[in-house]
Amino acid sequence: MLAKSRYSTFINDLIIEVKEALMQPISVALRNEDGKICCKAEKKICALSQTFKWEGLNDLPYGVYMLECSQGDEMFSMRIVKRV
């Protein structure tokens, strides 16, 4: 599984791009600068899907986060910024 956010900034939702998805859910989490998990979700994805939208992030404060995507034994993380 290769997954990442389509953009390095977001406002209220994230578009996650997935390549080589396995037939199991993808776990996504956002950690703040202190390493605390601010929100997390699990998305079921079919092998044909290439993107999914993580909605409902409008209550998060503005700032820098680490996006973590994992599926099975694979994990990807990237720095992402919630902006105005």
N, C-alpha and C positions, 0 to 999 in steps of 0.2 A: 504494500500500500504506500503510495506517495500522496500526501495531502498537504495543502498549504492554503493560506488565505489568498484570495485573488488580489487583494490590495493590502498595503501595509498600514492603512488607517481605516477606521470605521466610525459610524455615528450611532445607529440603533441596531444594526444587524451586520453579520459577517457572511460573505460568500466563500465557502470552502470548496476548493477544487480537489478532486480525488482521481487518482490514476491507479490502475492495477488493484481495484478494490477486491477484498476477499468477501466471501458470503457470510459475514458476521458483522455485527454493529461496530460503528466507529465511535470512540469516546473522544469528546472534545472538552477542554477546560481552559479557563482564563485565570492566570495567576497575577496578582498585583506585584509591585516592586519588592515587597517584603516576602514574596514566595507563597502567600496565602491564596488558596483557591477561592475566587470570587463567584464563579458560576461554572457549572459543568452540565453536559448533556450527553446523551447517547443517541445516535442516529442510525437507523437501519438504511442500508444502501444496497441497491442491486448492482450487479457487475456492469450494467450498461450506463449507469448514472455517472456523470462527470462532475457535477456540482450539487451542493445543497446549501440552503440558506439557514443560518442560525439566527433566529429572531428573538426579540424580547430583551435586548441588552441595553435598553434605554435607561434603566435605573442605575447602571454602573457609573461611577464618577469618571470624569475626564482624566486621562493619564496614560501611562505606559503599562502594558501588560505583556505576558508571555502566553501565546496560544500554543496549547499542546494537543496534538491529535495522535491517537493510538488505536491500533487494530491488531489483535493478536500480540505477537512479540515485537511488532514494529512501532516506533514512536518518532514523531517529528515535532519540533518546536520552533517558533519564530517570534521575534519581537514585533509587537503591534501597538498602535496608538489609537485611543479613543479621542476624537477631536470634536470641537464645536461644530 
